[in-house]
């Protein structure tokens, strides 16, 4: 027997409830991040210090990812941590 899909109104309520639950989980896990995001809401991109950007919106996010040069020697970057491929690790 085939189950019927939930009605659109029920689906919308379930979606809204899931979003509220996700928001509570994220707020509890990262309170400082959400406070910073709320405080900088008026600007699409805000630079904090040398290597931290707070970005609001899809277009600003794309621009930040494509226009900013990457610092490949920064601590925590894969290349600076010695994760370069060695000649012996190449497939035969």
C-alpha positions in Angstrom: 0.0 0.0 0.0 1.4 3.4 -1.0 1.6 6.1 1.7 0.2 9.5 0.9 2.4 12.5 1.0 1.8 15.0 3.7 -0.4 18.0 2.8 1.5 21.2 1.7 0.5 23.0 4.9 1.7 20.1 7.1 5.0 20.0 5.1 5.5 23.8 5.6 4.9 23.4 9.4 7.3 20.5 9.6 9.9 22.5 7.6 9.5 25.5 9.9 9.8 23.4 13.0 13.0 21.7 11.7 14.5 25.1 10.9 13.7 26.4 14.4 15.3 23.3 15.9 18.4 23.7 13.7 18.7 27.3 14.7 18.6 26.4 18.4 21.3 23.8 17.9 23.6 26.1 16.0 23.1 29.0 18.5 23.9 26.8 21.4 27.0 25.4 19.7 28.4 28.7 18.4 27.0 31.7 20.4 30.0 34.0 19.6 29.7 33.4 15.9 26.0 34.2 15.8 26.5 37.3 18.0 29.1 38.6 15.5 26.9 37.8 12.5 24.0 39.7 14.1 26.2 42.7 15.0 27.6 43.0 11.4 24.3 42.3 9.6 24.3 45.8 7.9 27.3 45.1 5.8 27.7 42.4 3.2 31.3 41.6 4.1 33.2 42.5 7.3 36.9 41.8 7.9 37.9 40.9 11.4 41.7 41.0 11.8 44.0 39.6 9.2 42.3 36.4 8.1 38.7 36.3 9.2 35.8 37.5 7.1 32.1 37.6 8.1 30.0 37.3 5.0 26.2 37.8 4.6 24.6 36.6 1.4 25.3 34.3 -1.5 26.7 36.9 -3.9 29.1 38.4 -1.2 30.2 34.8 -0.3 31.0 34.0 -3.9 32.9 37.2 -4.3 34.9 36.7 -1.1 35.8 33.2 -2.2 36.9 34.1 -5.7 38.5 37.6 -5.3 40.6 37.1 -2.2 44.0 35.6 -2.6 44.7 32.4 -0.6 47.6 32.4 1.8 48.9 28.9 1.2 51.7 29.3 3.8 49.3 30.2 6.7 49.2 28.0 9.7 46.5 25.3 9.2 46.7 25.4 5.4 47.2 22.0 3.8 50.4 23.0 2.0 52.0 24.5 5.1 51.2 21.4 7.2 53.3 19.1 5.0 50.4 17.4 3.1 52.1 17.8 -0.2 52.1 14.8 -2.4 55.4 13.0 -2.3 56.8 11.4 -5.5 56.4 7.9 -3.9 52.7 8.4 -3.4 51.8 8.6 -7.1 49.7 5.8 -8.5 51.6 3.3 -10.7 
